[in-house]
Amino acid sequence: LEERYSSAISERTEKFQMVIMDESHRVRIPDQVGQEPSFVKVCKRLLWKSSCKRAVCLSGTPSVTKPYSIYAQVCSLNNNVFASQGGAQGFGRLYCEASRRFGNHK
């Protein structure tokens, strides 16, 4: 998939004004290096290489597990968005350790 669309992406992305990525919940942190699905690589290339000013991630699937599952979706829009907070570890400290920061209220 990635090889099939890579030339089309590089030829046509300069014309895009907006990129819309549906099923964005499928963008996850891969379990192992190189395990990222091809469609995710294609979507990221579209989002990062295009000259568009707007990007939208859509998903009808609720994120009910952990806030960390949203990290990959946000980073697909802007890979450096959490760089000043320490990347993935900083995101985890800020948004995923609520029980340690605020206590475990049941």
trRosetta pair geometry for C-beta under 8 A, 3 or more apart (Angstrom, degrees):
i j d omega theta_ij theta_ji phi_ij phi_ji
1 4 5.7 -57 -146 33 26 114
1 5 6.5 -5 167 5 63 112
1 38 3.8 120 59 127 115 137
1 39 6.0 -38 134 -66 155 65
1 42 6.3 -84 136 -36 102 136
2 5 6.7 -77 -147 48 24 90
2 6 6.0 41 160 -52 66 104
2 38 4.6 -127 -32 -155 93 96
2 41 5.0 -8 -101 91 127 130
2 42 5.7 -149 -106 -61 67 89
2 45 8.0 116 -145 -8 93 143
3 6 5.9 -38 -137 3 27 118
5 8 5.1 -64 -156 48 60 113
5 9 5.6 66 145 -32 86 102
5 42 5.3 38 79 -131 138 127
6 9 5.7 -53 -147 32 30 113
6 10 6.6 20 160 -11 64 106
6 42 7.8 -115 -73 -110 63 84
6 45 7.2 -54 -120 153 74 170
7 10 6.0 -58 -147 40 33 104
7 11 6.1 27 157 -17 67 112
8 11 5.9 -61 -143 41 29 108
8 12 5.9 -7 171 8 67 120
9 12 6.8 -79 -136 48 18 88
9 13 5.6 28 176 -44 63 114
9 42 6.9 -158 -66 -156 143 80
9 45 5.5 41 159 120 159 121
9 46 5.9 -108 -140 -80 115 74
9 49 6.7 76 150 73 108 140
10 13 6.6 -34 -120 11 21 113
10 49 6.9 -61 -100 154 66 148
12 15 5.8 -54 -174 30 66 113
12 16 7.3 74 137 -36 80 95
13 16 5.5 -40 -158 9 52 118
13 46 6.4 -166 -110 -138 118 61
13 49 5.4 49 114 109 171 95
13 50 3.9 -124 -176 -100 107 76
13 51 6.8 126 134 3 85 73
13 52 7.7 -98 -179 -15 81 95
14 50 7.3 -166 -74 -149 28 62
14 51 5.2 37 -134 7 59 125
16 19 5.9 38 163 -63 144 83
16 46 7.6 60 -7 -171 173 93
16 50 4.7 -32 61 -160 129 134
16 51 7.1 144 62 52 79 67
16 52 4.5 -55 115 -55 95 119
17 52 5.4 112 174 -126 15 96
17 53 7.1 -21 -170 28 64 85
17 54 6.9 20 144 35 68 104
18 52 5.5 161 -79 -167 21 136
18 53 7.8 -41 -84 60 66 62
18 54 4.3 -22 -112 81 90 108
18 55 7.0 172 -162 -84 64 37
18 56 7.0 17 179 0 109 101
19 46 5.3 151 -137 139 142 108
19 47 5.5 -155 92 -93 154 65
19 50 5.8 144 -47 39 127 157
19 52 5.5 157 -18 57 88 154
19 54 7.5 175 28 99 60 61
19 55 4.7 -6 64 -116 96 86
19 56 7.5 -176 94 28 54 63
20 55 7.6 177 -80 -159 35 52
20 56 4.8 -9 -116 64 75 104
20 58 6.6 18 -178 -7 94 117
21 24 5.1 88 111 -82 104 97
21 27 7.7 32 144 -33 141 133
21 43 5.0 78 -123 -156 128 125
21 46 7.7 152 -75 78 106 128
21 47 7.0 -31 -39 -62 134 119
21 55 7.2 16 -2 -177 103 96
21 56 7.1 -178 28 90 66 54
21 57 5.1 -18 69 -112 104 66
21 58 6.8 177 88 24 50 74
21 76 7.1 -81 61 132 168 137
22 58 4.8 -25 -112 71 60 113
22 59 7.6 140 -170 -79 51 49
23 26 5.0 15 147 0 98 118
23 58 7.5 14 -12 89 32 79
23 59 6.3 77 -137 -108 21 79
23 61 7.9 48 -138 2 61 117
24 27 5.5 -31 -172 13 64 114
24 57 3.6 70 -93 -173 166 102
24 58 6.0 130 -5 55 109 34
24 59 4.7 -101 50 -48 81 107
24 73 5.0 82 152 -133 111 112
24 76 7.1 -162 -153 61 104 149
25 59 4.1 110 -28 -144 96 145
25 61 4.3 -75 10 66 167 123
25 63 6.8 -165 -119 -75 109 89
25 69 7.8 18 -153 153 81 115
25 73 7.1 -21 -95 -75 37 132
26 37 7.0 -39 156 39 111 147
26 39 7.5 8 115 87 138 120
26 40 6.8 -139 120 -74 93 104
27 40 5.3 140 -109 -131 75 111
27 43 7.0 -105 -80 84 120 143
27 44 7.8 130 -129 -60 125 98
27 57 7.6 -76 24 -140 139 132
27 72 4.9 -165 135 129 85 107
27 73 5.1 124 77 -89 118 63
27 76 5.0 -29 -178 -46 160 147
28 69 6.7 -34 -121 -149 92 79
28 72 5.1 135 -146 40 19 163
29 68 7.7 -42 2 154 134 98
29 71 6.6 9 -46 83 115 113
29 72 4.9 -151 -47 -65 64 121
29 88 7.3 80 -106 -124 144 138
30 33 7.0 116 95 -99 128 20
30 34 7.4 -170 138 57 159 26
30 35 4.1 153 -171 72 121 92
30 36 4.5 -94 -57 -64 132 71
31 35 5.7 -36 51 78 77 159
32 35 4.5 86 61 -20 80 129
36 40 5.1 -110 173 81 98 130
36 41 5.9 115 114 -55 117 91
37 40 4.7 95 66 2 83 105
37 41 7.4 -149 100 -5 46 85
38 41 5.6 -55 -154 34 38 112
38 42 6.4 37 151 -19 70 104
39 42 5.5 -51 -148 37 37 114
39 43 6.3 39 152 -20 67 104
40 43 5.7 -51 -145 37 32 111
40 44 6.3 32 155 -18 65 106
40 76 7.7 -98 -164 -109 88 130
41 44 5.9 -55 -146 38 29 109
41 45 6.3 31 154 -21 63 106
42 45 5.7 -55 -150 35 30 112
42 46 6.5 32 151 -20 63 104
43 46 5.6 -54 -153 34 32 113
43 47 6.3 26 154 -15 67 108
43 76 6.6 3 120 -169 110 130
44 47 5.6 -57 -144 41 33 109
44 48 5.8 13 164 -6 70 115
44 76 5.5 -104 -97 -142 85 85
45 48 6.2 -64 -134 47 25 98
45 49 5.3 -2 177 2 66 124
46 49 6.8 -60 -115 47 14 93
46 50 5.7 17 179 -28 56 119
47 50 6.8 -49 -130 23 12 108
47 55 5.3 64 -134 -129 98 151
47 76 5.9 84 47 159 165 77
47 77 6.3 -105 -174 -115 139 37
48 79 6.7 25 -102 -22 124 119
52 55 6.7 114 102 -62 120 80
55 77 5.2 173 93 -132 130 89
57 73 5.4 139 158 -175 164 104
57 76 6.7 100 -85 78 134 122
57 77 6.4 -98 -27 -58 117 111
59 63 7.8 62 100 -44 143 94
59 73 7.7 -67 -19 -120 139 147
63 67 7.7 80 137 -112 126 38
63 69 5.4 -174 -152 87 111 120
63 70 5.7 58 -175 -64 169 96
65 69 5.4 76 66 -20 114 143
66 69 5.6 118 68 -13 71 94
66 96 6.1 41 174 -133 108 107
67 70 5.7 -47 -172 23 57 114
67 71 7.7 79 136 -39 69 86
67 95 4.4 -124 127 143 148 109
67 96 5.1 -149 61 -83 105 76
68 71 5.3 -20 -166 -9 54 121
68 91 7.1 117 -119 120 72 110
68 92 6.0 20 -96 -99 114 84
68 95 7.5 157 -68 93 57 105
68 96 4.9 27 -50 -89 97 143
69 72 7.3 -45 -175 23 42 101
69 73 7.9 35 138 -6 63 108
70 73 5.4 -60 -161 41 54 114
70 74 6.0 50 146 -21 82 105
70 95 8.0 -78 59 134 118 152
71 74 6.0 -61 -150 38 28 107
71 75 6.1 21 157 -13 66 113
71 82 7.5 -33 -146 -6 95 155
71 88 6.2 77 173 -126 151 80
71 91 5.0 107 -112 132 118 157
71 92 7.9 -17 -70 -58 147 71
72 75 5.7 -59 -141 44 30 109
72 76 6.4 42 154 -32 64 99
73 76 5.7 -47 -153 21 31 114
73 77 7.5 26 150 -13 58 98
74 77 6.0 -57 -167 32 38 109
74 78 7.3 -38 160 46 70 82
74 81 5.9 -106 149 70 102 153
74 82 7.6 73 111 -30 126 111
75 78 7.0 -87 -139 77 36 47
75 79 5.5 52 -174 -120 84 46
75 81 6.4 -142 -98 31 57 110
75 82 7.2 -57 -82 15 98 108
76 79 7.9 34 -103 -74 16 70
77 81 7.2 36 82 -41 92 141
78 81 4.1 95 92 -53 110 103
80 83 4.4 -18 -166 -22 78 129
82 85 4.9 -61 -168 50 78 110
82 86 7.3 -45 151 62 93 46
82 87 5.7 107 106 -126 102 22
82 88 7.3 103 96 -64 141 31
82 90 5.7 175 169 80 105 114
82 91 4.8 -18 -148 -59 161 103
83 87 6.3 23 -110 -71 45 71
84 90 8.0 -163 95 145 41 170
85 90 3.3 158 132 150 81 138
85 91 6.5 100 101 -58 129 55
85 93 7.8 -159 165 59 104 107
85 94 6.0 -23 -175 -32 143 138
86 89 5.0 -69 136 79 113 93
86 90 2.9 136 56 -50 90 111
86 91 7.8 -146 79 -10 80 57
86 93 7.2 28 64 21 137 128
87 90 5.8 107 45 18 38 102
87 91 7.1 -68 134 -5 34 98
88 91 5.6 -52 -147 35 32 114
88 92 6.4 36 153 -20 64 105
89 92 5.6 -53 -152 35 32 114
89 93 6.5 32 152 -18 65 104
90 93 5.7 -52 -147 36 34 110
90 94 6.2 27 157 -15 67 109
91 94 5.9 -62 -146 41 28 107
91 95 5.9 -28 176 27 67 113
91 96 7.2 53 128 -9 70 110
92 95 7.1 -80 -125 55 17 75
92 96 4.5 -46 -151 42 60 129
92 97 6.7 65 153 -29 72 99
93 96 7.5 -3 -29 47 12 85
93 97 5.9 -20 -140 15 39 130
95 98 7.8 -15 179 -47 35 95
97 100 4.5 -32 171 38 99 116
97 101 5.7 98 112 -20 86 100
98 101 5.7 -65 -141 46 33 105
98 102 5.4 -20 178 25 74 115
99 102 7.0 -69 -118 58 18 76
99 103 6.9 -51 -166 128 54 15
99 104 4.5 29 -156 -83 107 82
102 105 7.5 -52 126 -8 98 109
